[in-house]
């Protein structure tokens, strides 16, 4: 079913010291003119580039209005916490990102990636959070199908409080595609590909970047938990590994492009910065308890490596190669690491460590995503990729060498993520065209 996706909303906060008569006199005229004037703006998707441009255009439009421009960009007297809610979502007593609120301050672009049926009309409500009293409703804009395919801006105002907000937003109408039969939907709204790890048989921990760019988590243990937010501000897919029962380490690139780390050990730690200047997302594996190996594609498109052991974190080292995707890594034994990535020819390339690094070898194929790899037992590797047809493709290595590629179907919109928690069990996850998490598993045959 076609759906409407609100990709990005930006807001220029105007101070509350604007005379209410001045607002009443001009806001409707300006609002209508702004809405029509932005209809032909170029659409740049969820990046928010055009949203920022529309915001500046709207500010210019009202620059001649007495009593308004004097308040624009004025320091002080701003709402202490301005946030959004949507008419198709329940308001809960939590502040974004823990709940369904989207915090927005002056000039900031939020990307709710709100999806609704194209036939619906959605009100975007603006609120000021007040500690110890009821939140103030500051106004709303209404989004419908006429807004799809462009960037628009409007004026939202509450004259009785002297508040004026210049709002820019981008909307897209999309035809939703789902992986189809043979996949289980686990819901959610993913802004990235997922990753998964397992600390014990029957236990799965899935991580993804949400529509608010925070880290979100869901686990399976005798049934699926609800989604929970673990905070942070991610600019890459997360990567997770477990090196012992009850232990998880998660890595991602942060808003400053540094490598960030968060771990679970009887409770979640805070995020810690490990520095660096990442251009792409990381991947992590563990060869033994207490040891972590992190890999990234560097600015030179080579593979870079950093590890943690009893002496702490090493420096970054280059392992060479020419990568055109994020790498993926797995360890199936002490002192053994296998790394895979897409090369410049879009084929799958492989490099391994067993005391020293091998050369790169090509394993063929035509990848449209980063690969992922898992290992069910010593000497066995299962590699998964999204193919040119957006289906899931699989190739494995055992005592007989490498298999041929096989298609496992589906219609993926992200890199796949795979893990094994026994010698005959594999779980694979990916994002579908509806931004939800999808799951497929092998326990002698592929299911569901």
PEKALIN-V169340 format. One record per residue. N is the residue number from 1. SS is DSSP state (a for helix, b for strand, c for the rest). OMEGA is omega as a letter, one per 20 degrees, with the letter a starting at -180 (999 if undefined). Layout:
N & SS & OMEGA
N & SS & OMEGA
//
This chain:
1 & c & r
2 & b & a
3 & b & r
4 & b & r
5 & b & r
6 & b & a
7 & b & a
8 & b & r
9 & b & r
10 & b & a
11 & b & r
12 & b & a
13 & b & r
14 & b & a
15 & c & a
16 & c & a
17 & c & a
18 & c & a
19 & c & a
20 & a & r
21 & a & r
22 & a & r
23 & a & a
24 & a & a
25 & a & a
26 & a & a
27 & a & a
28 & a & r
29 & a & a
30 & a & a
31 & a & a
32 & a & a
33 & a & a
34 & a & a
35 & a & r
36 & a & a
37 & a & a
38 & c & a
39 & c & a
40 & c & a
41 & c & r
42 & c & a
43 & c & a
44 & c & r
45 & a & a
46 & a & a
47 & a & r
48 & c & a
49 & a & a
50 & a & r
51 & a & r
52 & a & r
53 & a & r
54 & a & r
55 & a & r
56 & a & r
57 & a & r
58 & a & r
59 & a & r
60 & a & a
61 & a & a
62 & c & a
63 & c & a
64 & c & a
65 & c & a
66 & c & r
67 & c & r
68 & c & a
69 & c & r
70 & c & a
71 & c & a
72 & b & r
73 & c & r
74 & c & a
75 & c & r
76 & c & r
77 & c & r
78 & c & r
79 & c & a
80 & c & r
81 & c & r
82 & b & a
83 & b & a
84 & b & r
85 & b & a
86 & b & a
87 & c & r
88 & c & r
89 & c & r
90 & c & r
91 & c & r
92 & c & a
93 & c & r
94 & c & r
95 & c & r
96 & c & j
97 & c & a
98 & c & r
99 & c & a
100 & c & r
101 & c & r
102 & b & a
103 & b & a
104 & c & r
105 & c & a
106 & c & r
107 & c & a
108 & c & r
109 & b & r
110 & b & a
111 & c & a
112 & c & a
113 & c & a
114 & b & a
115 & b & a
116 & b & r
117 & b & a
118 & c & a
119 & c & a
120 & c & r
121 & c & a
122 & b & r
123 & b & r
124 & b & a
125 & b & a
126 & b & a
127 & b & r
128 & b & r
129 & c & r
130 & c & r
131 & c & r
132 & c & r
133 & c & a
134 & c & r
135 & c & a
136 & b & r
137 & b & a
138 & b & r
139 & b & a
140 & b & r
141 & b & a
142 & b & a
143 & b & r
144 & c & a
145 & a & r
146 & a & a
147 & a & a
148 & c & r
149 & c & r
150 & b & r
151 & b & a
152 & b & r
153 & b & r
154 & b & r
155 & b & r
156 & b & a
157 & b & r
158 & b & a
159 & a & a
160 & a & r
161 & a & r
162 & c & a
163 & b & r
164 & b & a
165 & b & r
166 & b & a
167 & b & r
168 & b & a
169 & b & r
170 & b & a
171 & b & r
172 & b & r
173 & b & a
174 & b & r
175 & b & a
176 & c & r
177 & c & a
178 & c & a
179 & c & r
180 & c & a
181 & c & a
182 & c & r
183 & c & r
184 & b & r
185 & b & r
186 & c & r
187 & c & a
188 & c & r
189 & c & a
190 & b & r
191 & c & a
192 & c & r
193 & c & r
194 & c & r
195 & b & a
196 & b & r
197 & b & a
198 & c & r
199 & c & a
200 & c & r
201 & c & r
202 & c & a
203 & c & r
204 & b & r
205 & b & a
206 & b & a
207 & b & r
208 & b & r
209 & b & a
210 & b & r
211 & c & r
212 & c & a
213 & c & r
214 & c & r
215 & b & r
216 & b & a
217 & b & r
218 & b & a
219 & b & r
220 & b & r
221 & c & a
222 & c & a
223 & c & a
224 & b & r
225 & c & r
226 & c & r
227 & c & r
228 & b & r
229 & b & r
230 & c & r
231 & c & a
232 & c & r
233 & c & a
234 & b & r
235 & c & r
236 & c & r
237 & c & r
238 & c & r
239 & b & a
240 & b & r
241 & b & r
242 & b & r
243 & b & r
244 & b & a
245 & c & r
246 & c & a
247 & b & r
248 & b & r
249 & b & a
250 & b & a
251 & b & r
252 & b & r
253 & b & a
254 & b & a
255 & c & r
256 & c & r
257 & c & r
258 & c & r
259 & b & r
260 & b & a
261 & b & r
262 & b & a
263 & b & r
264 & b & r
265 & b & a
266 & c & a
267 & c & a
268 & b & r
269 & c & r
270 & c & r
271 & c & r
272 & b & r
273 & b & r
274 & c & r
275 & c & a
276 & c & r
277 & c & a
278 & c & r
279 & c & a
280 & c & a
281 & c & a
282 & b & r
283 & b & a
284 & b & r
285 & b & a
286 & c & a
287 & c & a
288 & c & a
289 & c & r
290 & c & a
291 & c & r
292 & b & r
293 & b & a
294 & b & a
295 & b & r
296 & b & r
297 & b & a
298 & c & r
299 & c & r
300 & c & a
301 & c & r
302 & c & r
303 & b & r
304 & b & a
305 & b & r
306 & b & a
307 & b & r
308 & b & r
309 & b & a
310 & c & r
311 & c & a
312 & b & a
313 & b & r
314 & c & r
315 & c & r
316 & c & r
317 & b & r
318 & b & r
319 & b & r
320 & b & a
321 & c & r
322 & c & a
323 & b & r
324 & c & r
325 & c & r
326 & c & r
327 & c & r
328 & b & a
329 & b & r
330 & b & r
331 & b & r
332 & b & r
333 & b & r
334 & c & r
335 & c & r
336 & b & r
337 & b & r
338 & b & a
339 & b & r
340 & b & r
341 & b & r
342 & b & r
343 & b & a
344 & c & r
345 & c & a
346 & c & r
347 & c & r
348 & b & r
349 & b & a
350 & b & r
351 & b & a
352 & b & r
353 & b & r
354 & c & a
355 & c & r
356 & c & a
357 & b & r
358 & c & r
359 & c & r
360 & c & r
361 & b & r
362 & b & r
363 & c & r
364 & c & a
365 & c & r
366 & c & a
367 & b & r
368 & c & r
369 & c & r
370 & c & r
371 & c & r
372 & b & a
373 & b & r
374 & b & r
375 & c & a
376 & c & a
377 & c & a
378 & c & r
379 & c & a
380 & c & r
381 & b & r
382 & b & a
383 & b & a
384 & b & r
385 & b & r
386 & b & a
387 & b & r
388 & c & r
389 & c & a
390 & c & r
391 & c & r
392 & b & r
393 & b & a
394 & b & r
395 & b & a
396 & b & r
397 & b & r
398 & b & a
399 & c & r
400 & c & a
401 & b & a
402 & b & r
403 & c & r
404 & c & r
405 & c & r
406 & b & r
407 & b & r
408 & b & r
409 & b & a
410 & c & r
411 & c & a
412 & c & r
413 & c & r
414 & c & r
415 & c & r
416 & c & r
417 & b & a
418 & b & r
419 & b & r
420 & b & r
421 & b & r
422 & b & a
423 & c & r
424 & c & a
425 & b & r
426 & b & r
427 & b & a
428 & b & a
429 & b & r
430 & b & r
431 & b & r
432 & c & a
433 & c & r
434 & c & r
435 & c & r
436 & c & r
437 & b & r
438 & b & a
439 & b & r
440 & b & a
441 & b & r
442 & b & r
443 & c & a
444 & c & r
445 & c & a
446 & b & a
447 & b & j
448 & c & 999
//
